[in-house]
Amino acid sequence: MRVMMTAIGFAVAGATAANAQERPTLYSGGPIITMEGETPHQAEAVVTQGGVIRFVGPRTQAETRFGGELDRVELNGRTMLPGLIDAHSHFGMALMQAGGVNLGSPPVGPVSDVAGLIATIRSHIERQSIPAGSWVVGWNYDQSQLAEARHVTRTELDAAFPDHRIVMLHVSMHGAVLNGAALTASGISAATADIPGGVIGRDADGEPNGLLMETAMFSAMAHLPQPTMEQRLAALEAAQAAYFAQGYTHAREGAAQMADIRFLTSEGARARLRIDMSIEALFTELPTLLANPVQPFGEWRDHVKLQGVKFILDGSPQARTAYFSRPYRHGGPNGERDWHGTPIVDQATFNALAAQAHGAGLQLFMHANGDAAIDMAVTGLEALGIRAADNRRPVVIHSQFQRLDQLPRYAAIGVGPSYFTNHTFFWGDVHVDNVGEAMASGISPLVAARAAGLHVSNHSDYPVTALDTRFMLWSAMARTSRSGRVIGTDQRVDAYAALQALTTGPAWQLFEEDRKGRISEGLLADFVILDRNPLETPVDAIRSISVVATIKDGVTVHGGLSRD
């Protein structure tokens, strides 16, 4: 990964040269948690200049070294941390959600039953004056949180909305429910053959019942109207503002198709992006990118970097499409028996595609939720001969239902797992019902992975769960479900470890540890300022911590503090 490390050095040097005349700024007057080392360390003062950290240490030394030239920012007891790094989300979805309707259940949205869901869609159509024949897209649909505890059917949607094309995207983003008009527009009928790696839900007579999962859903989504370049640009400012408001200074697009890649690397988007953005290209786009690269992998262009290639090996555990070595307790999403979930690609196909990407020197990212999918990821990486000493840093996204015997294999290869502890709250009870308490309790095993020497991160998978960084901290520490059940007591971490999974962990996974993730001389002046110190806040109060300010390259991009 020499290309990546060269790009790191260039970016820091560039930030310095661009602002060489800027006056130095002194931050002091509150806890400054540097995230240096495995135990908490606090500094008294930080000085930045030219978008880079110039000094970390005692305030008197800072004042002596920089003299009367200092601008001063008083923290007033608030807590300063390095800017948070998004370990996995889908920034492009933030550009797509404008104009859609939120079908989530509390605390995400207003829907609690089928009647309420239909009423919410109807109100949205009326409020937006959406004409007949148009598409209506709902987000965050989750059948597991409906009072009926089942999927809405095509028949129900057709009765309520005969004149619109209704698509309800499952909260997992691995499925959807469509009405008849949307199915017809997507080319799906009783005559449509089952799609490998996917599920087309059917009634007893073979007619599609509206439920599409995995590759079947992806095929249908290709027919949705796509926003124009102008519409994407208009949404970009609000999207990055949403990340900044959560303390993020680095965002991710975690499964980019060519339209996303071309947009985010375009001159228009790069001119507007102030947040750092790393992109994982979906594996289906690899041939196009290798033949006609829009931008070299591993290099920063303004605030944008093509990071690597993303493979999707299985589906979603709450949607019962994740791939397990043991069957689900209640069968598949369409009543399938002895159902283990379904891999998106087979082992041989994954091995061949991974070898192509690896041979091109690209970093590998793999979506794997179930333990059988994790086995696929590890088996493919072992077939490539990757060892930890090679420093290739493959990342298994989610790594949720990981068996403890898989951790040594991760360590031998040098895998960085990116976990998803929010699942313990939103679907912890669902997982216990689907796979049993023993397997559910091992979800996102941060403690065990850290003990194995792995560099771990934690993510929101936005829009699957909200961009709420304090909720993520809390879920890693509490692991408490909607019903109050603790999901894996022995995998709860303390506040410092939870913060590492939002700072130093993802920085390492992205080959960015020499640029960000810590407060240290020479690194980027990326900070988040909180109203309370997470290291001293009771677990139950972690969620109520507020982001006071976010600072990117020394510039305040959200909130703010007084400057003398």
Secondary structure by P-SEA (a helix, b strand, c coil): caaaaaaaaaaaaaaaaacccccbbbbccccccccccccbbbbcbbbbccccccccccaaaaaaaccccccccccccbbbccccccccccaaaaaccccccccccccccccccaaaaaaaaaaaaaaacccccbbbbbcccccccccccccccaaaaaaaccccbbbbbccccccccccaaaaaaacccccccccccccccccccccccccccaaaaaaaacccccccaaaaaaaaaaaaaaaaaacccbbbbccccaaaaaaaacaaaaaccccbbbbbccccaaaaaaaccccccccccccccccbbbbbcbbbccccccccccccccccccccccccccccccaaaaaaaaaaaaaabbbbbbbbccaaaaaaaaaaaaaacccccccccccccccccccccaaaaaaaaccccccccccccccaaaaaaaccaaaaaaccaaaaaaaaccbbbbbcccccccccaaaaaaaaccccccccccccccccccaaaaaaaacaaaaaaaccccccccccccccccbbbbcccccccccccccccccccccccccccccccccc
